[in-house]
Amino acid sequence: MAIETKVLGDSDLALTRIGFGAWAIGGGDWQFAWGPQDDQESVEAIHRALDLGINWIDTAAVYGLGHSEEIVGKALKTTSAKPYVFTKCSMVWDETRTIGRSLKQIRREVEESLKRLQIETIDLYQIHWPNPDEEIEEGWATMAELKKEGKVRWIGVSNFNVSQMERALKIAPITSLQPPYSMINRTIEPEILPFCEKHGIGVLNYSPMQSGLLTGAMTKERVAAFPQDDFRRNAKAFQEPALDRNLKLAAMLGEIGAKHGVSAGVVAIAWTLAQPAITAAIVGGRSGKQVDGIFPAAGFRLTEEEVAVINSYLAAHP
C-alpha cells in the first residue's frame, strides 16, 4: 500500500509523513538521555519502521554521544531498505562527556558522523542548535560549502527563530527547520511557521507526542518511576500541575482515537500534520512494538471537526 509523501522544502526528498526519530536509542548515561536502551531492540525498531515503509531516519551526533548514529549505521548495514538519513551537528562533547555548543567544528563533526553512520553522503545535515549565536554565519557558511562539496545533499536548521533564519538565508537557502511542536508546545505557530511557509522552508517537527506524554500509555506512576538519567524527570511538562492537565489531554485524545481504532499518540501526531506548514513529523521508537503502535500516523488524518474539538479543548484548558 502506497504511503502518502510530501516534498521537503526546496529539496528532491519526498518524505513519508512520519520519520523514525533516533534520540532515545542513543541509550543512557548522557545529559539528555531517556534512560537505558537495548541496542538490539533499537536495531529491530529501525528495521520495523523501514519494513512498514517509513523512508527517513533522523538522528544527531550528540544522541548518546555518537551511539545513536552508530546504531543507525548498524541497522542500515543489515537491511535492503535505503532510507534517507538525516543528522545534526553543533552539540559537541569532550573526554569527560560534558556537552558544549560550537559552530566552529562542523567539518570535523560531519566526517565523524559519516564514519559512525557508515555512509558516503548525508541526505539532510542540520545545525542542531543556534548556539553560540555569534557563530551562526560562520557555521551556515560551512554547511553551504559541505553541500557544494557533496558531503551532504541538503542543509537545514533546528531550533532557530525567525531572525536567526533570516541571517542564514543571506548566506545560503534553508531546506528545512526542525522545531519542537505539539499540542502542549505551540510556540512556533505565531511567527515561525508563517515564515517557513513564506520562504518555502520545509518543517520537520519533533516531539509531536511531547516526549511520550500524549501517547496514551503515560501515567503518573510511570513518570515517578523514570530512571535517574531520564531527562524527562526535570521537564516541566512532566511535573505538576502540568502533568495532570497533560494526562487528561491524552485521555481525551484516546477517546477520539478509539473511534478510529488508533491510539492517543497517533491522534497527537495527526493534529500536528494537519498544520499546512508541517512537512512531516519525527516520531521516536524504542522497540518494534512501539513502532507498530505509532505507524498508523503515517496515514491517519483527523477531520476538520475533530481538529476543532481538540482546539476548543486546548483553549478551555490552557
C-alpha positions as CSV (number, residue, x, y, z in Angstrom):
1,M,0.0,0.0,0.0
2,A,1.4,3.4,-1.0
3,I,2.2,5.7,1.8
4,E,1.5,9.5,1.5
5,T,4.6,11.6,1.0
6,K,5.4,15.3,0.9
7,V,8.4,17.0,-0.6
8,L,10.7,18.7,1.9
9,G,11.3,22.4,1.2
10,D,13.4,23.1,-1.9
11,S,14.8,19.5,-1.9
12,D,14.0,16.4,-4.0
13,L,13.2,14.4,-0.9
14,A,9.7,13.0,-0.9
15,L,9.2,12.1,2.7
16,T,6.7,9.8,4.4
17,R,4.6,11.9,6.8
18,I,6.3,10.4,9.8
19,G,10.0,9.5,10.1
20,F,11.9,7.4,12.6
21,G,13.4,9.6,15.4
22,A,16.6,8.1,16.9
23,W,17.1,10.3,20.0
24,A,16.1,7.6,22.6
25,I,18.1,4.9,21.0
26,G,21.3,6.8,22.0
27,G,20.9,4.9,25.3
28,G,21.6,6.1,28.8
29,D,24.4,7.8,30.7
30,W,24.5,11.2,29.0
31,Q,22.9,14.6,29.7
32,F,19.8,14.3,27.6
33,A,19.2,10.5,27.8
34,W,15.9,8.7,28.0
35,G,17.3,6.0,30.3
36,P,18.9,2.6,29.4
37,Q,18.2,1.2,26.0
38,D,18.9,-2.3,24.5
39,D,20.8,-1.9,21.2
40,Q,19.3,-4.9,19.6
41,E,15.8,-3.6,20.3
42,S,16.9,-0.3,18.7
43,V,18.0,-2.1,15.5
44,E,14.8,-4.1,15.4
45,A,12.8,-0.9,15.8
46,I,14.5,0.7,12.9
47,H,14.1,-2.4,10.8
48,R,10.4,-2.5,11.6
49,A,9.9,1.2,10.6
50,L,11.6,0.6,7.3
51,D,9.7,-2.6,6.7
52,L,6.5,-0.7,7.1
53,G,7.5,1.9,4.6
54,I,8.9,4.8,6.6
55,N,11.6,6.3,4.3
56,W,13.7,8.5,6.5
57,I,15.6,8.4,9.8
58,D,16.5,11.5,11.9
59,T,19.4,11.3,14.4
60,A,22.1,13.6,15.7
61,A,25.7,13.3,16.7
62,V,25.0,14.1,20.3
63,Y,22.4,11.4,20.9
64,G,24.2,9.0,23.2
65,L,27.4,10.9,22.3
66,G,27.7,9.2,18.9
67,H,26.0,6.0,19.9
68,S,22.7,6.7,18.1
69,E,24.5,7.3,14.8
70,E,26.4,4.0,15.3
71,I,23.2,2.1,15.9
72,V,21.6,3.7,12.8
73,G,24.7,2.7,10.8
74,K,24.5,-0.9,12.1
75,A,20.8,-1.1,11.3
76,L,21.3,0.2,7.8
77,K,24.0,-2.5,7.1
78,T,21.5,-5.2,7.9
79,T,18.6,-4.2,5.7
80,S,18.0,-3.8,2.0
81,A,16.0,-0.6,2.6
82,K,17.6,2.7,1.5
83,P,16.0,5.4,3.7
84,Y,17.1,9.0,3.7
85,V,19.4,9.6,6.6
86,F,19.3,13.0,8.4
87,T,21.6,14.0,11.2
88,K,22.7,17.1,13.1
89,C,25.8,18.9,14.3
90,S,26.8,21.7,16.8
91,M,26.4,19.9,20.1
92,V,30.0,18.7,20.9
93,W,31.4,16.8,23.8
94,D,34.8,16.2,25.5
95,E,36.5,13.3,27.1
96,T,34.6,13.9,30.3
97,R,31.3,13.6,28.4
98,T,30.5,17.2,29.0
99,I,28.4,18.7,26.2
100,G,29.2,22.1,24.8
101,R,27.9,24.2,21.8
102,S,30.1,25.2,18.9
103,L,29.6,26.0,15.2
104,K,33.3,26.0,14.5
105,Q,33.8,22.3,14.4
106,I,31.3,21.3,11.7
107,R,33.9,19.9,9.3
108,R,35.2,17.6,11.9
109,E,31.7,16.7,13.0
110,V,30.5,15.7,9.5
111,E,33.4,13.4,9.0
112,E,32.8,11.7,12.3
113,S,29.1,11.3,11.6
114,L,29.8,9.8,8.2
115,K,32.0,7.2,9.8
116,R,29.6,6.3,12.5
117,L,26.7,6.1,10.1
118,Q,28.8,4.2,7.6
119,I,27.5,6.2,4.6
120,E,29.2,8.4,2.0
121,T,26.7,11.2,1.9
122,I,24.2,12.6,4.5
123,D,20.8,13.4,2.9
124,L,20.0,16.3,5.2
125,Y,22.6,17.9,7.6
126,Q,21.2,20.2,10.2
127,I,22.6,22.7,12.7
128,H,21.1,21.3,15.9
129,W,21.0,24.5,18.0
130,P,21.9,28.1,17.0
131,N,24.5,28.4,19.7
132,P,26.7,30.3,20.1
133,D,24.5,32.9,18.3
134,E,27.5,34.9,17.1
135,E,28.8,31.8,15.2
136,I,25.6,31.3,13.1
137,E,27.0,32.9,10.0
138,E,30.3,31.0,10.1
139,G,28.5,27.7,10.8
140,W,26.0,28.2,8.0
141,A,28.7,29.2,5.5
142,T,30.5,25.9,6.3
143,M,27.2,24.0,5.9
144,A,26.8,25.5,2.4
145,E,30.4,24.5,1.5
146,L,29.7,20.9,2.6
147,K,26.7,20.9,0.3
148,K,28.7,22.1,-2.7
149,E,31.4,19.5,-2.0
150,G,28.8,16.7,-1.9
151,K,29.4,15.6,1.7
152,V,25.7,16.4,2.3
153,R,22.8,16.7,-0.1
154,W,20.7,19.3,1.6
155,I,21.1,21.6,4.6
156,G,18.7,22.6,7.3
157,V,18.5,24.2,10.8
158,S,16.9,23.1,14.1
159,N,15.6,25.3,16.9
160,F,16.2,28.5,15.0
161,N,14.0,31.6,15.4
162,V,12.9,33.9,12.6
163,S,15.7,36.4,13.0
164,Q,18.3,33.6,13.0
165,M,16.8,32.1,9.9
166,E,16.9,35.5,8.2
167,R,20.6,35.8,8.9
168,A,21.2,32.3,7.5
169,L,19.2,33.0,4.3
170,K,21.6,35.8,3.4
171,I,24.3,33.2,3.0
172,A,22.5,30.1,1.5
173,P,19.0,28.7,1.2
174,I,17.5,26.7,4.1
175,T,15.9,23.5,3.1
176,S,14.2,22.8,6.4
177,L,13.6,23.7,10.0
178,Q,13.3,21.2,12.8
179,P,11.4,22.7,15.8
180,P,9.5,21.2,18.7
181,Y,5.8,21.2,18.0
182,S,2.9,19.5,19.8
183,M,-0.5,20.4,21.4
184,I,1.5,21.2,24.5
185,N,4.2,23.3,22.9
186,R,2.7,25.6,20.2
187,T,5.3,28.4,20.4
188,I,6.2,28.2,16.6
189,E,2.6,29.0,15.5
190,P,2.5,32.8,15.5
191,E,5.8,33.7,13.7
192,I,8.0,30.7,12.8
193,L,5.5,28.6,10.8
194,P,4.3,31.5,8.7
195,F,7.9,32.5,8.0
196,C,8.7,28.9,6.8
197,E,5.6,28.9,4.5
198,K,6.6,32.2,3.0
199,H,10.1,31.2,2.3
200,G,9.4,27.6,1.2
201,I,11.3,26.1,4.1
202,G,10.1,22.6,5.0
203,V,9.3,21.8,8.6
204,L,10.1,18.5,10.4
205,N,8.5,18.8,13.9
206,Y,10.0,16.8,16.7
207,S,8.2,15.7,19.9
208,P,4.7,15.7,18.4
209,M,3.7,13.5,21.4
210,Q,5.6,15.7,23.8
211,S,8.3,13.1,24.7
212,G,5.7,10.4,25.3
213,L,3.2,12.4,27.3
214,L,0.5,12.2,24.7
215,T,0.9,8.5,23.7
216,G,-1.9,7.4,25.9
217,A,0.4,5.0,27.7
218,M,1.9,7.5,30.2
219,T,0.8,7.5,33.8
220,K,1.8,9.4,37.0
221,E,3.2,6.1,38.3
222,R,5.4,5.6,35.2
223,V,6.7,9.2,35.5
224,A,7.6,8.6,39.1
225,A,9.5,5.5,38.1
226,F,11.6,7.2,35.4
227,P,15.3,6.2,35.6
228,Q,17.6,8.8,37.2
229,D,19.2,9.5,33.8
230,D,15.9,10.2,32.0
231,F,15.8,13.9,31.1
232,R,12.0,14.0,31.4
233,R,12.4,13.9,35.2
234,N,13.2,17.6,35.0
235,A,10.9,18.6,32.2
236,K,8.1,21.0,33.3
237,A,5.5,19.2,31.2
238,F,6.1,16.1,33.4
239,Q,5.7,18.0,36.7
240,E,2.6,19.1,38.5
241,P,0.4,20.9,37.9
242,A,1.2,20.5,34.2
243,L,1.4,16.7,34.4
244,D,-2.2,16.3,35.5
245,R,-3.5,18.6,32.7
246,N,-1.4,16.8,30.1
247,L,-2.6,13.3,31.1
248,K,-6.2,14.5,30.9
249,L,-5.5,15.8,27.4
250,A,-4.0,12.4,26.4
251,A,-7.2,10.7,27.8
252,M,-9.3,13.0,25.6
253,L,-7.2,12.1,22.6
254,G,-7.6,8.5,23.4
255,E,-11.4,8.8,23.2
256,I,-11.1,10.4,19.7
257,G,-8.6,7.7,18.6
258,A,-10.8,4.9,19.9
259,K,-13.5,5.8,17.3
260,H,-10.9,5.0,14.6
261,G,-9.0,2.2,16.2
262,V,-5.9,4.3,16.8
263,S,-4.0,5.4,20.0
264,A,-3.9,8.9,21.6
265,G,-0.4,9.2,20.3
266,V,-1.5,8.7,16.7
267,V,-4.1,11.5,17.2
268,A,-1.5,13.8,18.7
269,I,0.8,13.3,15.7
270,A,-2.1,13.7,13.2
271,W,-3.0,17.0,14.9
272,T,0.5,18.4,14.1
273,L,0.3,17.1,10.5
274,A,-3.0,18.9,10.0
275,Q,-1.0,22.2,10.1
276,P,-0.2,23.0,6.5
277,A,3.3,24.3,7.2
278,I,4.4,20.9,8.6
279,T,6.1,18.6,6.1
280,A,6.4,15.6,8.3
281,A,6.8,14.6,12.0
282,I,9.7,12.9,13.7
283,V,8.4,10.0,15.9
284,G,10.7,8.1,18.2
285,G,10.5,4.3,18.7
286,R,12.4,2.1,21.1
287,S,11.1,-1.2,20.0
288,G,9.3,-2.8,17.1
289,K,6.1,-2.9,19.2
290,Q,6.3,0.9,19.7
291,V,6.8,1.5,16.0
292,D,3.7,-0.7,15.2
293,G,1.7,1.5,17.7
294,I,2.6,4.8,16.0
295,F,2.8,3.7,12.4
296,P,-0.9,4.4,11.7
297,A,0.0,8.1,12.0
298,A,1.7,7.8,8.5
299,G,-1.8,7.8,7.0
300,F,-4.4,8.7,9.7
301,R,-5.9,12.1,9.3
302,L,-8.3,13.9,11.6
303,T,-11.4,15.5,10.2
304,E,-11.9,19.3,10.4
305,E,-14.5,18.7,13.1
306,E,-12.1,16.6,15.2
307,V,-9.4,19.3,14.9
308,A,-11.9,21.9,16.0
309,V,-13.0,19.8,19.0
310,I,-9.3,19.4,20.1
311,N,-8.6,23.1,19.6
312,S,-11.6,24.0,21.7
313,Y,-10.4,21.7,24.5
314,L,-6.9,23.2,24.4
315,A,-8.4,26.7,24.6
316,A,-10.5,25.7,27.6
317,H,-7.6,24.0,29.4
318,P,-4.6,26.3,29.0
